[in-house]
C-alpha cells in the first residue's frame, strides 16, 4: 500500500514570492519542510507571477503557491472566499497540516470548523501594540488583529513565535506547544560576497523603511555619523534603500545631518537589485529603539545580510543580539539610544584591521549558515508539526 503524501499548507502568506519579509520567512519555512519530505502549498495574498505558472498552479523554487489579490475587507480579517475555493480545489482534510501566517479571523474560524485544530499551528510574528497602527487605538484593524490573536487563535495548539518575548506571550495565553523560529536564510541561494582585502572606502547599508517610527532610529545613526572627524567621514559611504531623499530628510528630522557625508539613496528596489547592492556592502547599520515592538521583533535583514558576510553594526535589542550576534566576532553592538556608543561602534568598524575585517566577514557568513540556514532547521520543524 502506497504511503500517503504529507501535505502542509502555509496560509495567509503576505506577497509570496519575494514580496515582503513575511514572504521570505514563508519561503525558507517551506524549503525546510520540502527537505523533510513534505509537499508544501502556500496560499496567500499577492501576485501570481506568469513566469511561475505550471498547469493550474504556480511553482517557485519547487514550492506550490496560489495568491488572492489583496482587498480592503481582507485587512480587517473579514474575507474567507479564497480559502473556501482552495479547500475544495485541494480537497483539504484533517490529515493535512496547516500553518497560519496572516490569515483573516473569519477564514481561520471557518477552517477550524471544517478540519479541526489538531494539525493546525500559527506563526506569531509581532507583539500587537497600538503604536504599530496608524491612529493607534482608534484603528479598527488593530482591534481586528487583537480579536484574532487573543480569541480566535487560542484554540490552535501550536505556535511558531519568532522570539523569546513572543514565546513568553504564548505561554501566558496557554499555548500547548511552541518552537521559537526566527526568519531563516538560504546562504547558498546567492552565494558569499567574498573579499580578499579590506577596501579603503567602507560601505554601510540601511535597508528598510521603518526609520523613526517605533523600530529603527535612523536619526541617531546620522547624529553619530556627524560626530566622526572629517577624515573618518571620507572613509565611509552610506546606502539607504526603501525611501526617497525627501523621506530620508524627514525621518532624520534635520537635513543638516547629511552634510559632509557620502549618502546614496536608492529608494524602493526590486529584490534582485537589493541582492546586487548587498554584494557591494561591508556593514549593515541597524540602530533601533528599545520597546515592546523591537524586543519581540526579529529583523529579516540580519540573516539576509549575514549570508553575504556583511557585518552588522546595530543596537543591542532583541533575540538576535543576545543569541546570534557576538560583539567583535560577527558584529559591532552598542546600547540603544546612546549616540556616543554608536559613534564608538562606527569607529571600531572604520579602524578594523584587514585581518580582523576578513575574519569577521567569515564569521558573519558562518553564523548565517550554521544558525539561520533552513537546512539545519528542517528536521526540528517537521518533528514539531507532528507533535
Order of alpha helices (4+ residues) and beta strands (2+ residues): beta-alpha-beta-beta-beta-beta-alpha-alpha-beta-alpha-beta-alpha-beta-alpha-beta-alpha-beta-alpha-alpha-beta-alpha-beta-alpha-beta-alpha-alpha-beta-beta-alpha-alpha-alpha
